[in-house]
Amino acid sequence: MKLKTSAMLIAGALLGAATLPAQANNEAMLDLLKVLRDKGTISANDYDMLKNAAAADKEMAEAEKAEMKKEVEEATANMPEITTDGKLVVADKKGNWEFQPIGRVMWDALSVDNDGLYDGTGIGDNEGRGTELRRARLGFQGSIYDWSYKFEADFAGGDASIKDAYVGYGNNLSDNIKWGVKLGQSHIAFGYNTKASSKYMSFIDRPFYADSALSPARESGAVFQINDKDYRWLLATSFTSGAIDAGETDVDDADTWAIRGSFVPFMQDSKHLLQIGAGYLNRGNGDGTFRYRQRAVSHITSERPIDTSVAGYDGSTAFTADVLGIYGPFHALAEYVDYSAESNVNSDQDFTGYSVEAGYFLTGESYKWKKGYNSGVSPKSPWGAWQLVARFENIETEGVIGGSVQTEDEADKFTFGINYIPRKNLRLMLNYDKITDLTVNGVDTDAEPSALKFRAQAFW
């Protein structure tokens, strides 16, 4: 009878080992067998036989699992990896190539008060409320081994406007030094605020001088760069000839050579640093015309009270200098531009502009520095990040008035703002702009135009 009972227990244990998951069951079954052995229900030989059977089952299960894992790895070895941390990137597992769709949407709502600036001029005030799709961009970028590429167009105006369209190559000169070249349309090597991405700007609009005739943004040509691997120093130069329009540049577009360098004399980490930059630009006469004009406080206003041309334009030179300081949640940025336009019929005309800004994150984040410029901020909290910002800027132009070169247009403007970043790819911005001193066509005005501006933006 004892033999029959023992056989039944052995059969039951074996059946349990077969029906339950091997890894989960083995330890429990061994514990049970020990109890049965210690109570004399099964013999020591039966215990050893069952223990060996359980061990064999475990080894077989692990072997099958390893074989299955190997088959999955072999089947997916050539499949790309997809990451979705705020963006969609498809990349080769070995890092040989990657592809990323990119884009941004920026919608603005504004309320403008021109404060009688155009009274008695026959020009409408262009004030009141309005909305604008400021930017609506789509594109892609990626890399193939040491080569890179990028294409992005803006559709906010209804037609496609080419922004970036280039092929690049980059490599290491040494363990600490990198170099690269871009061929096509991209940012020229001049200025900080002009090149700083609109996705990460602290304000809705750039300063008066930025992204204008005084500090051009993107043109078609070649851009060369060499830098420290950590971007503690950077030197870039560009040779360009106008911006692409309708698929090509114009034969009369001016040739431009520019150079910009920056270095970081102090850097505790990326949240505590000081960067100094400077640039130089030399521009040909092109079609012999030059005109700088700028809106006062609102991008939806069609009139540009700051408007100066150069008769007999014969080329120009420009210099820019900038300083960026980051100390935890606080940052400060200052930039100065001096632009001199030559004339073959009058004296040279000078254009100067500068801006000073400061910002503070109430929630503890920091102005993000990346590769010598600004980048996206990731909120520390699921409730988002809050930032207060303020800026003062000035622009002054020279024109020929009464046969002599003298101050034609000048403006001082203050901007105060608050930024809310709920997620690193989303931003809500509120700005108040006010001009406190304005000279138009050499005449001081009492007008102090202002605007309240709101932006909702997303990018990827």
C-alpha positions, 0 to 999 in steps of 0.5 A: 500500500505504501508503494502504491501511495508513493507511486501516486505521489510521484506521478502527481508531482511529475504531473504538476511539474509538467503543467505549471511554469517550470521556473515558478514551479521548480522551487515550490515542488522541491520544497514539497518533495523535501517535506514528503521525504522528511515525513517518510512519505517518499524515499530518498531515492524517489526524492533524488529522482524527482529533484533531478527531473525538476532540474532537467525541466528547468534546464530545458525551459531555460534553453528553450527561452534562450533559443526563442530570444536568439531567434527574435534577436536574429529576426529583428536585427535589421529592424530600425529603432523608433524613439518618441521622446518629444519627437519621432526618430527612426534610426538604424541600431548601429547608428549608421543612419537616422530619419526624423520628421520635423515641424512647428506651428505658432498661432498668435493673437494680438491687440495693437495700439499705435497711439496716433502714430499715423495721425494726419499721414493718410495712413490707416492706424492698422491697430485693433485686434487680430490673429496670425498663423506666424509659422507653420513648418514641415520638413525632415532631417537625418543622417547617413553615416558622416553625412547629414541633411535637412529640409524645412519649408514654411506654409504660414503665408499660403505658399511654401517658403524654403527655410533650410535645404542642405546636405552636410558632412562632418567628422572628427579632426581629433578626439576633442575637435570636430568640423563640418560643412553644409552645402545648400541653404542654411543660417549664415555665420553671423549673430546670436539672436538671428540664428537662435531658433524661434522654437526656443525664443524667450520672446514672441518677436526677435529684436529690431535688428535680428533676421533683417537686412542688418543681420541676414538669416538664411542664404544659399551657399556653403557654411564651414564650422570647427568646434570643441567637442563640448562647444566650449569654443566654436568658429564658423564661416559662410560664403553665400549668395542670396536666399532661395526663392522659387527654387533658385537665387537671383543673379543680382543677389549680393555675395556675402562672406560672414564669420562668427566665433564664440567661446565659454571662458567660464563653465561650471556646468550647462546651467552655470556658464558665460559665453562670449561671441562676435561676428563680422560680415562683408556684403557685396552691392548686388543689384545696387539697392539696400533697404532696412525697414521694421514694424514697430510692435506687431507683425500683423501691422503692415506699416513699417515706420522704421524705413531707411534706404541707401542711394547708390548702394555699393556694399556693406560691412557689419560687426556683432558682439554678444554675451550670454550668462546662465546662472541656474534659473536666471539668464541674461543675453546682450547683443550689439550690431553695427552695420555700415552701408557704403554709397557711391553718391553719398557718405556711408550710412550707419545702422546700429542696434542692440538688445539686453534681455533677462529671464528667470524660471520661477519653477527652477528650470534653466535657459538651455544652452546647446552647441553655443545657442538656445535649445528646448526646456524640459519642465521639472514638474508635471505642472509645467515650467513658468518663466518671467522675461524682460528686454530693452532694445534700440535701433538707430538708422542714418539717412540722407536728410536735407543733403546730409547724412543724419539720424533718420529713424530711431526707436527704443522698445521695452518688452515684458513677458511670461512663458508657460511650458506645459511640456517641452514641445509646447509653449504658451507666451504672453508679451507686452511691447511698448515703444517709449521713444520714436523718431521717424524721418528725422522727426521726433514723435509723441506716439508710443505704440504698444501691443499685447501679444499671445502665442500658442506653439507646438513643435516636433 
